[in-house]
Amino acid sequence: MIERGVSRLIVSFDGCSWYASDPAGNVMPLPVAADQWLPELPEGFICEQLLLPVEQLLVRAFTIPLANPRLVDAAILGQELDDRAGIEPDEWWLSWQADKALTVYDGDVVPVQVGGMVFGLPVAWKQALESAPAWQQVRFIGADAWVRLHGHAAAMNFSGADHATLAVFDADQDGVFFGLWMGGICRGMRRINRQELDVAAMAAELTRTLSAMSGNRAGEYAAAGLLDDVLLQALALQAWQGSVDALADLPGRHAANLERIQSLATVSTLNFRHGHWAAASGSGWIRPWKRAMSLAAMLLLVWLTGVAYQNYSLGEQEAAYQQQIVSAFHQGLPDEKVMIDALAQLRRAAGGGDGSPQLAGTRWLRQLATINLVYKTSPWDMRELEWSDGGMKMSGKAGSLQLLNTIRQTLEQQMGVEVKLLDTDLSGQQVSFRMQWQ
C-alpha cells in the first residue's frame, strides 16, 4: 500500500549512473554510496518503474518444442539455459516474451514450436530491491533495450504471418540499441556505445551482429525505429522505414529511457516484477516443496471428494430409513397422528401401564418371536396384531377349527399364559377368529 503524500519516480540505470524522473517530468541524478548498489531516493519518494541496462542482464533467444506459449515457465526456461549454454538458472530471476515460432514448409507457414526472448535479472539485484523499503513497491522492472525496441516494433504493427524479418533501431547520443524480429519473434538485441567505436566501426559491428541474428542473411530485412543521420548513412540500409534525427538533437541514454517508458501505454510484456515475487515475503523456503505440496493437495482433493460422495450416499440411506420408520410407525400406531420420537412412542405403546418400558418392550418382542415360531409350524392368515395395556390381541383366519385349536394350544404352551378365543366365525371356507392373552 502506497502512503498518501508519497511521490513516485521512474528510474533509469545504465550500469554506471542512476537518473530519475518525477511526476512533473523533472530529471535528476541519484547519488550512490560507495558500498551500495542502489542509490538513495529523495525523501518522500519511492520507485514505481525501473529500467536496467541490457548489457548487465542475461539476454537469450530461445525456441522450445511446445504447442502453446502459455506452457512456457521459469522452470522450463531455466532447464533450457542450463542445457544449451551451461547457465546456472538459480543465479537469475527470469522474465520472457514468447510466441509461436513460424517455419516454412513447401511454401506453407506452419507454427511448430514456441520462440522468444528471455531476460535474466541477477538474483543479487532482486534481493537488494527486496530489502530496500523505498524500492519494494516498484511495480515494473524491465530491460531498457526491450522497452525502447519493442515500442518501435509495436508501432510498426509488424506481423510475422509473412515470415518477414525486421531490424529495429533506437539511437541516442550515447549509443544505439538494435534487435531483430523474425516471424514475429525477437531473435536478439544488443547495445553499442559510441565512445567505444567510431561511426564506421559501429556500422560494421551492427551489420555483423544482425547478420548473425538472422542466420547470415545480411540486408534481407526491413528496418525501422530511430537512427541519427550519420549512422544511417554508414549502415546503407536498403529498406529504412523509421525516423532520422541529427546526432546533436538526440537525447542521452537516461533521458531517452525515461521519455520512452512514459510514452508507452503498457510495458507489462517483459516485467521482472511478476509471479509471486513479493518483497521481504520470506517464502523462498517453500519453493523446493511446491511439487510435493501440489501432489498432496491433489490427493486431499480426491479424498475430500470421496468423503463428500460417501456422506451423500449415507444421507440418501438415512432418508430411506426415515421413510420406513414413518411407515412402520403409522402401521403400528394408527391412532397416533403426530410422530415426535418414534422410538419413545413405540416403547410407551408397548409398555402400556407397566412401570418399566424396557421390560415391556422386551416382553412384546419375545411374544412376537413366539408367534413367528408357531406360525412356521401351523400357518394361518394373519389379519391384525395389537399390543395394548400389556396384552396382545390377534385376529385372522385358519384353515379349519382343528388348526385353530392347535394354534391356541401351541401359543399357550410356548408363552405359558392362557390364550382365550374371543369369537369364531365358521360361515366361510375358513374359520375367522379373534384371540387374546395377557
Residue pairs with C-beta under 8 A, 6 or more apart in sequence:
2 8
2 46
2 137
5 44
6 44
6 45
6 46
7 22
7 23
7 44
7 45
7 46
8 23
8 45
8 46
8 47
8 48
9 20
9 21
9 22
9 41
9 45
9 46
9 47
9 48
10 20
10 21
10 47
10 48
10 49
10 50
10 51
10 258
10 261
10 262
11 18
11 19
11 20
11 21
11 30
11 47
11 49
11 50
11 51
12 18
12 19
12 20
12 21
12 50
12 51
12 144
12 253
12 254
12 257
12 258
13 50
13 51
13 52
13 53
14 53
14 144
14 174
14 253
14 254
15 53
15 55
15 56
17 29
17 254
18 29
18 30
18 32
18 39
19 27
19 28
19 29
19 30
19 254
19 255
19 258
20 27
20 28
20 29
20 30
20 41
20 45
20 47
20 258
21 27
21 28
21 258
21 262
22 28
22 45
25 262
27 254
27 255
27 258
28 42
30 39
30 40
30 41
31 39
31 40
32 38
32 39
32 40
33 40
37 124
37 125
37 128
38 128
38 129
38 132
38 135
41 47
41 134
41 135
45 134
46 134
46 135
46 137
46 138
47 134
47 135
47 137
47 138
48 137
48 138
48 139
48 140
49 138
49 139
49 140
49 141
49 142
49 261
49 267
50 129
50 135
50 138
50 140
50 141
50 142
51 142
51 143
51 144
51 147
51 257
51 258
51 261
52 121
52 125
52 141
52 142
52 143
52 144
53 143
53 144
53 191
54 119
54 143
54 144
54 145
54 146
54 177
54 189
54 190
54 191
55 191
56 122
57 119
57 120
57 121
57 122
57 143
58 81
58 87
58 92
58 94
58 118
58 119
58 120
58 121
59 117
59 118
59 119
59 120
59 143
59 145
59 188
59 189
59 190
60 81
60 85
60 87
60 117
60 118
60 120
61 115
61 116
61 117
61 118
61 186
61 187
61 188
61 213
62 77
62 80
62 96
62 98
62 115
62 116
62 117
62 118
63 101
63 113
63 114
63 115
64 72
64 76
64 80
64 113
64 114
64 115
65 112
65 113
65 114
66 72
66 76
66 113
66 114
67 114
68 100
68 114
69 98
69 99
69 100
69 114
69 116
71 114
72 96
72 98
72 114
72 116
74 89
74 94
74 275
77 89
77 94
77 96
77 118
78 89
78 90
78 94
79 89
81 87
81 89
81 92
81 118
81 120
82 88
82 89
87 120
90 123
91 120
91 122
91 123
92 120
92 121
92 122
92 123
93 120
93 121
93 122
93 123
93 126
93 272
93 277
94 118
94 119
94 120
94 121
95 118
95 119
95 120
95 121
95 142
95 270
95 271
95 272
95 274
96 116
96 117
96 118
96 119
96 270
97 116
97 117
97 146
97 150
97 186
97 269
97 270
98 114
98 115
98 116
99 114
99 115
99 116
99 160
99 184
99 185
100 111
100 113
100 114
100 115
101 111
101 112
101 113
101 114
101 115
101 183
101 185
102 109
102 110
102 111
102 160
102 161
102 163
102 183
102 184
102 185
103 109
103 110
103 111
103 112
103 113
104 110
104 163
109 161
109 162
109 163
109 183
115 183
115 185
115 187
116 185
116 186
117 146
117 186
117 188
117 189
117 270
119 143
119 146
119 270
119 272
121 141
121 272
126 272
126 277
128 135
129 135
129 136
129 138
129 141
129 279
130 136
130 279
130 280
131 280
136 279
136 280
137 279
138 273
139 273
140 267
140 268
140 271
140 273
141 271
141 272
141 273
142 261
142 267
142 270
142 271
142 272
143 270
144 177
144 253
144 257
145 177
145 179
145 189
145 190
145 191
146 189
146 269
146 270
147 257
147 260
147 261
147 264
147 267
147 270
148 170
148 177
148 256
148 257
148 260
149 168
149 169
149 170
149 177
149 178
149 179
149 186
149 189
149 225
150 186
150 269
150 270
151 170
151 260
151 263
151 264
152 168
152 169
152 170
152 224
152 225
152 226
152 242
153 166
153 168
153 181
153 186
153 224
156 166
156 168
156 224
156 241
158 164
158 166
158 181
158 184
158 224
159 184
160 181
160 182
160 183
160 184
160 185
161 184
163 182
163 183
164 182
164 183
164 221
164 222
165 180
165 181
165 182
165 214
165 217
165 220
165 221
165 222
166 180
166 181
166 182
166 221
166 222
166 223
166 224
167 178
167 179
167 180
167 181
167 210
167 221
167 222
167 223
167 224
167 237
168 178
168 179
168 180
168 181
168 223
168 224
168 225
169 176
169 177
169 178
169 223
169 224
169 225
169 226
169 227
169 242
170 176
170 177
170 178
170 225
170 226
170 256
170 260
171 177
171 225
171 226
171 227
171 228
171 231
171 245
171 250
172 250
172 251
172 252
172 253
172 255
172 256
173 194
173 247
173 248
173 250
173 251
173 252
173 253
174 193
174 194
174 195
174 252
174 253
175 191
175 192
175 193
175 194
175 253
176 191
176 192
176 194
176 202
176 206
176 227
176 231
177 189
177 190
177 191
178 189
178 190
178 191
178 192
178 206
178 209
178 210
178 225
179 186
179 187
179 188
179 189
179 190
179 213
180 186
180 187
180 188
180 189
180 210
180 213
180 214
180 221
181 187
182 214
187 213
187 214
188 209
188 213
190 209
192 202
192 205
192 206
194 202
197 205
199 230
199 231
199 234
200 234
202 231
202 234
203 231
203 234
203 235
206 235
207 218
207 235
210 218
210 221
211 217
211 218
214 220
214 221
219 237
219 238
221 239
222 239
222 241
223 237
223 239
223 240
223 241
223 242
224 240
224 241
224 242
225 242
225 243
226 242
226 243
226 244
226 245
227 235
227 240
227 242
227 243
227 244
227 245
228 244
228 245
228 246
228 247
228 250
229 244
229 245
229 246
229 247
230 247
231 247
232 240
232 244
250 256
251 259
261 267
276 283
286 293
325 342
326 339
326 342
329 336
329 339
329 342
329 345
329 346
330 336
330 339
332 346
332 349
333 345
333 346
333 349
336 345
336 349
339 345
346 361
347 357
347 358
347 360
347 361
348 357
349 387
349 388
350 357
350 360
350 361
350 364
350 387
351 357
351 359
351 360
351 361
351 390
352 360
352 387
352 388
352 389
352 390
352 391
353 389
353 390
354 360
354 390
360 390
363 390
364 387
364 392
367 392
367 415
370 411
370 414
370 415
371 385
371 394
371 411
373 414
374 407
374 410
374 411
374 414
375 382
377 410
378 403
378 406
378 407
378 410
380 396
380 397
380 398
380 399
380 403
380 404
380 407
381 396
381 397
381 398
381 430
382 394
382 396
383 395
383 396
383 397
384 393
384 394
384 395
384 396
385 392
385 393
385 394
386 392
386 393
386 394
390 438
391 436
391 437
391 438
392 436
392 437
393 422
393 434
393 435
393 436
394 434
394 435
394 436
395 432
395 433
395 434
395 435
396 432
396 433
397 428
397 430
397 431
397 432
397 433
398 404
398 407
398 430
398 431
398 433
399 430
399 431
400 430
400 431
401 424
401 426
401 431
403 431
404 421
404 424
404 431
404 433
408 419
408 421
408 435
411 419
411 435
411 437
412 418
412 419
412 437
415 437
417 437
417 438
418 437
418 438
419 435
419 436
419 437
420 435
420 436
420 437
421 433
421 434
421 435
422 434
422 435
422 436
423 433
423 434
424 431
424 432
424 433
425 431
425 432
425 433
